[in-house]
Amino acid sequence: MIPVSEPSLDGRELEYVTECLQTGWISSSGRFIGEFEESWAAYCGRRYGIAVCNGTVALQLAVAALDLGPGDEVIMPSFTIISCAMAVVYRGAVPVLVDADPATWCMDVSQVAARITPRTRAIMPVHIYGHPVDMDPLLDLAEKHGLAIIEDAAEAHGTEYLSNRGSAPEWRRCGGFGELSCFSFYANKLVTSGEGGMVVTDDEALAKRLRLLRNLAFIPEQRFLHEELGFNFRMTNVQAAIGLAQVERIGETVERKRRIGARYLAELACVPGIRMQAERAWARSVWWMNGLILEKESGHTAASLAQGLAALGVETRPFFLGMDRQPALRSRGLFGGEEYPVTTELADMGLYLPSGVGLSEEHQTTVITAVKQALA
């Protein structure tokens, strides 16, 4: 079975992890944590990086650092992973949804202005499957209404966005927008530490607060005196060692992923009955996952195609189920009577193909052939 994703660990990962084991620095202290934070923040064009134990808690830490609380509203896409809504709900705040763009599958930024109320405190754009959200309109809205931007770049390591297109165009890496940007380093990401995450920012005060909250809110003056409740969200030195080795070759990883994505587009975009994720002229996607949407005339659903591909030795994964259809959120009285038709179509008719960094050209050929055969 060709897996959806598997990591590539052929850099200095073993060397760095061995150093951790030989020196005994295997917990949440050690040289690799600081070096990983600095290297990834610099890659994203940020001043500070705060490493945490996974991407979900990176979002939770970001929301907490901004002091969002009961009644505060955060606008986010309906088509995303539940971690985004969880981070807001855990603080007693309210996630407010907008539908997905039918071409890029990222949040439809044209819907955001209408969702802003006096209770809105932040916007949480999520770059989907390696393609960036159109950030400039959101940054303009945030400035106009005094809102924070919490950028979820978990799926967008190395993704670039063409900003200021009307005046002085500039390519900027995702993870460099707004007050706070959050990353996941799960095993299927372009940079992995097994588990792991990071919040990056340019704000010194926010960085200080993130570090405080990450570490049980220990205050510097007296270690076991706590003026507020924090979290134990620390990353280990072993995780950071793997992550640092991954960052050292992020350039070649991005190039590899873009080649994989370009080939899928070239060979599958013209196949009847499916649609691929678009890449806008203002975007340089890293194609974290290469997905497709089935048209009704294909005669398939995502589930039936997945079954057919599994029989041909190709593993797939379904798309996200919309936040408006999550029982854990609906039971809290959220999203009653709301409909997000693009998100519903993506969830019901979308799946993604083997897309990992380690995908060989031979395996990609097998996947492409299997898709065409299953749809024939």
VEXBA-312731 format. One record per residue (C-alpha): y, x, z; residue in three letters. Coordinates in steps of 0.25 Angstrom, whole numbers, plus 5000, padded with zeros to 4 digits. Example, Ala and Ser with C-alpha at 12.3 -4.5 7.8 and 13.67 -1.06 7.14 Angstrom:
2
R     Y     X     Z  rest
R  4982  5049  5031   ala
R  4996  5055  5029   ser
***
This chain:
376
R     Y     X     Z  rest
R  5000  5000  5000   met
R  5014  5006  4996   ile
R  5022  5004  5009   pro
R  5036  4997  5008   val
R  5042  5010  5015   ser
R  5037  5023  5021   glu
R  5046  5034  5026   pro
R  5048  5048  5020   ser
R  5047  5059  5031   leu
R  5046  5072  5023   asp
R  5058  5078  5028   gly
R  5060  5085  5042   arg
R  5056  5073  5050   glu
R  5043  5081  5055   leu
R  5051  5093  5059   glu
R  5062  5086  5067   tyr
R  5052  5077  5074   val
R  5043  5089  5078   thr
R  5056  5095  5084   glu
R  5058  5083  5092   cys
R  5043  5084  5097   leu
R  5044  5099  5100   gln
R  5057  5098  5107   thr
R  5054  5085  5115   gly
R  5066  5078  5110   trp
R  5059  5065  5106   ile
R  5067  5054  5113   ser
R  5082  5050  5111   ser
R  5088  5064  5112   ser
R  5087  5076  5103   gly
R  5094  5082  5092   arg
R  5089  5073  5081   phe
R  5096  5061  5086   ile
R  5110  5066  5084   gly
R  5107  5073  5071   glu
R  5101  5061  5065   phe
R  5113  5052  5070   glu
R  5123  5062  5064   glu
R  5116  5064  5051   ser
R  5114  5049  5048   trp
R  5128  5045  5053   ala
R  5134  5056  5043   ala
R  5125  5052  5032   tyr
R  5131  5038  5033   cys
R  5145  5043  5035   gly
R  5146  5039  5049   arg
R  5151  5047  5061   arg
R  5140  5043  5072   tyr
R  5126  5039  5072   gly
R  5118  5033  5084   ile
R  5103  5033  5082   ala
R  5095  5022  5088   val
R  5080  5018  5088   cys
R  5080  5008  5076   asn
R  5089  5001  5066   gly
R  5089  4988  5074   thr
R  5095  4993  5086   val
R  5105  5001  5078   ala
R  5110  4987  5074   leu
R  5109  4982  5089   gln
R  5117  4994  5094   leu
R  5128  4992  5083   ala
R  5130  4978  5087   val
R  5130  4982  5102   ala
R  5140  4993  5100   ala
R  5150  4983  5093   leu
R  5148  4974  5106   asp
R  5145  4962  5098   leu
R  5140  4951  5106   gly
R  5138  4936  5108   pro
R  5145  4927  5098   gly
R  5149  4939  5089   asp
R  5145  4938  5074   glu
R  5139  4948  5065   val
R  5138  4945  5050   ile
R  5125  4951  5044   met
R  5116  4948  5032   pro
R  5105  4937  5033   ser
R  5096  4947  5025   phe
R  5093  4958  5035   thr
R  5084  4962  5046   ile
R  5084  4955  5059   ile
R  5089  4967  5066   ser
R  5103  4964  5061   cys
R  5104  4950  5068   ala
R  5096  4955  5080   met
R  5107  4966  5083   ala
R  5117  4955  5083   val
R  5109  4944  5090   val
R  5105  4953  5102   tyr
R  5120  4955  5105   arg
R  5122  4940  5105   gly
R  5130  4941  5093   ala
R  5128  4932  5080   val
R  5123  4937  5067   pro
R  5130  4929  5055   val
R  5123  4930  5042   leu
R  5127  4932  5027   val
R  5117  4931  5015   asp
R  5112  4942  5007   ala
R  5118  4946  4993   asp
R  5107  4942  4983   pro
R  5108  4955  4975   ala
R  5109  4966  4986   thr
R  5103  4958  4997   trp
R  5113  4964  5007   cys
R  5123  4954  5014   met
R  5132  4946  5005   asp
R  5145  4951  5009   val
R  5152  4940  5003   ser
R  5147  4930  5014   gln
R  5152  4939  5025   val
R  5167  4934  5026   ala
R  5163  4920  5028   ala
R  5154  4923  5040   arg
R  5165  4930  5048   ile
R  5170  4922  5060   thr
R  5178  4925  5072   pro
R  5165  4930  5079   arg
R  5161  4940  5068   thr
R  5161  4954  5074   arg
R  5153  4962  5064   ala
R  5146  4962  5050   ile
R  5132  4968  5048   met
R  5130  4972  5034   pro
R  5115  4976  5031   val
R  5112  4985  5019   his
R  5099  4979  5013   ile
R  5088  4987  5008   tyr
R  5097  4999  5005   gly
R  5108  4991  4998   his
R  5122  4991  5005   pro
R  5130  4979  5008   val
R  5143  4978  5001   asp
R  5151  4984  5013   met
R  5165  4984  5009   asp
R  5167  4969  5010   pro
R  5161  4969  5024   leu
R  5170  4980  5028   leu
R  5182  4973  5023   asp
R  5178  4960  5031   leu
R  5175  4968  5043   ala
R  5189  4975  5043   glu
R  5196  4961  5040   lys
R  5189  4954  5052   his
R  5187  4966  5062   gly
R  5172  4966  5061   leu
R  5162  4977  5063   ala
R  5152  4981  5052   ile
R  5138  4984  5057   ile
R  5131  4990  5045   glu
R  5116  4989  5044   asp
R  5112  5001  5035   ala
R  5097  5001  5040   ala
R  5092  5000  5026   glu
R  5103  5008  5019   ala
R  5101  5023  5022   his
R  5109  5030  5012   gly
R  5114  5017  5005   thr
R  5128  5019  4999   glu
R  5139  5008  4996   tyr
R  5151  5009  4987   leu
R  5163  5006  4996   ser
R  5178  5003  4993   asn
R  5174  5000  4978   arg
R  5188  4994  4976   gly
R  5196  5006  4979   ser
R  5189  5019  4983   ala
R  5174  5018  4981   pro
R  5166  5026  4990   glu
R  5150  5026  4992   trp
R  5147  5025  5007   arg
R  5134  5025  5014   arg
R  5129  5013  5021   cys
R  5129  5016  5036   gly
R  5144  5020  5035   gly
R  5151  5006  5035   phe
R  5157  4999  5047   gly
R  5157  5001  5062   glu
R  5142  5003  5063   leu
R  5130  5006  5054   ser
R  5115  5004  5058   cys
R  5103  5011  5052   phe
R  5088  5010  5054   ser
R  5079  5022  5052   phe
R  5066  5014  5052   tyr
R  5054  5020  5044   ala
R  5058  5013  5031   asn
R  5072  5017  5030   lys
R  5077  5029  5022   leu
R  5080  5037  5035   val
R  5069  5034  5045   thr
R  5067  5038  5059   ser
R  5055  5029  5061   gly
R  5063  5020  5069   glu
R  5078  5022  5072   gly
R  5092  5018  5068   gly
R  5106  5022  5069   met
R  5120  5017  5070   val
R  5131  5024  5063   val
R  5146  5023  5065   thr
R  5159  5030  5064   asp
R  5165  5024  5077   asp
R  5164  5034  5088   glu
R  5165  5023  5099   ala
R  5154  5015  5093   leu
R  5145  5027  5092   ala
R  5147  5030  5106   lys
R  5144  5015  5110   arg
R  5132  5015  5101   leu
R  5126  5028  5108   arg
R  5129  5022  5122   leu
R  5122  5009  5118   leu
R  5110  5016  5112   arg
R  5107  5023  5124   asn
R  5106  5012  5135   leu
R  5122  5013  5137   ala
R  5120  5025  5146   phe
R  5135  5029  5149   ile
R  5138  5044  5148   pro
R  5144  5045  5162   glu
R  5132  5040  5169   gln
R  5118  5039  5162   arg
R  5112  5027  5169   phe
R  5124  5019  5171   leu
R  5125  5008  5160   his
R  5138  5000  5158   glu
R  5132  4991  5147   glu
R  5118  4989  5141   leu
R  5114  4998  5130   gly
R  5101  5000  5122   phe
R  5090  5010  5121   asn
R  5091  5012  5106   phe
R  5090  5027  5105   arg
R  5083  5035  5094   met
R  5073  5046  5097   thr
R  5075  5060  5093   asn
R  5062  5059  5085   val
R  5067  5048  5077   gln
R  5080  5055  5074   ala
R  5073  5067  5070   ala
R  5066  5059  5059   ile
R  5079  5052  5055   gly
R  5086  5065  5054   leu
R  5076  5071  5044   ala
R  5077  5058  5036   gln
R  5092  5059  5035   val
R  5091  5073  5030   glu
R  5085  5068  5017   arg
R  5092  5054  5016   ile
R  5098  5059  5002   gly
R  5084  5060  4996   glu
R  5079  5048  5002   thr
R  5090  5039  4997   val
R  5088  5045  4983   glu
R  5073  5042  4984   arg
R  5076  5027  4988   lys
R  5086  5025  4977   arg
R  5076  5030  4967   arg
R  5066  5020  4973   ile
R  5076  5009  4972   gly
R  5080  5012  4958   ala
R  5066  5012  4953   arg
R  5063  4999  4959   tyr
R  5075  4993  4953   leu
R  5073  4998  4939   ala
R  5058  4993  4939   glu
R  5058  4980  4946   leu
R  5072  4974  4944   ala
R  5068  4969  4931   cys
R  5055  4963  4935   val
R  5056  4948  4934   pro
R  5056  4940  4947   gly
R  5062  4950  4956   ile
R  5076  4955  4960   arg
R  5079  4968  4966   met
R  5090  4972  4976   gln
R  5103  4975  4968   ala
R  5111  4988  4970   glu
R  5125  4985  4969   arg
R  5135  4995  4962   ala
R  5141  4998  4975   trp
R  5128  5002  4982   ala
R  5118  5013  4982   arg
R  5106  5007  4988   ser
R  5095  5015  4994   val
R  5085  5004  4992   trp
R  5079  5005  5006   trp
R  5070  4994  5001   met
R  5067  4989  4987   asn
R  5066  4974  4987   gly
R  5065  4963  4977   leu
R  5067  4948  4977   ile
R  5058  4939  4970   leu
R  5063  4928  4961   glu
R  5057  4914  4962   lys
R  5052  4915  4948   glu
R  5044  4927  4952   ser
R  5034  4918  4958   gly
R  5033  4927  4971   his
R  5039  4927  4985   thr
R  5041  4940  4992   ala
R  5028  4937  5000   ala
R  5020  4935  4988   ser
R  5025  4947  4981   leu
R  5023  4955  4993   ala
R  5008  4951  4994   gln
R  5006  4954  4979   gly
R  5012  4968  4981   leu
R  5004  4971  4993   ala
R  4991  4968  4985   ala
R  4996  4979  4975   leu
R  4998  4989  4986   gly
R  5014  4987  4988   val
R  5019  4984  5002   glu
R  5032  4976  5003   thr
R  5041  4970  5013   arg
R  5048  4956  5014   pro
R  5064  4955  5014   phe
R  5071  4952  5027   phe
R  5071  4937  5031   leu
R  5085  4932  5033   gly
R  5091  4932  5047   met
R  5093  4917  5045   asp
R  5078  4915  5045   arg
R  5075  4923  5057   gln
R  5069  4914  5068   pro
R  5073  4924  5079   ala
R  5088  4922  5074   leu
R  5087  4907  5071   arg
R  5081  4904  5084   ser
R  5094  4910  5090   arg
R  5102  4899  5082   gly
R  5107  4908  5071   leu
R  5108  4905  5057   phe
R  5105  4890  5058   gly
R  5107  4883  5045   gly
R  5111  4896  5037   glu
R  5105  4900  5024   glu
R  5105  4913  5017   tyr
R  5099  4911  5003   pro
R  5099  4925  4998   val
R  5093  4930  5011   thr
R  5082  4919  5010   thr
R  5078  4923  4996   glu
R  5078  4938  4999   leu
R  5069  4935  5011   ala
R  5059  4926  5003   asp
R  5059  4933  4990   met
R  5061  4948  4994   gly
R  5053  4960  4997   leu
R  5054  4975  4996   tyr
R  5045  4985  4990   leu
R  5040  4999  4994   pro
R  5053  5007  4996   ser
R  5051  5018  5005   gly
R  5057  5032  5004   val
R  5043  5037  5002   gly
R  5039  5028  4990   leu
R  5033  5036  4979   ser
R  5036  5033  4964   glu
R  5022  5030  4962   glu
R  5022  5020  4973   his
R  5035  5014  4968   gln
R  5028  5012  4954   thr
R  5017  5005  4961   thr
R  5026  4996  4968   val
R  5034  4992  4955   ile
R  5021  4990  4948   thr
R  5016  4981  4959   ala
R  5029  4973  4959   val
R  5028  4970  4944   lys
R  5013  4967  4945   gln
R  5015  4957  4957   ala
R  5026  4950  4950   leu
R  5019  4949  4936   ala
***
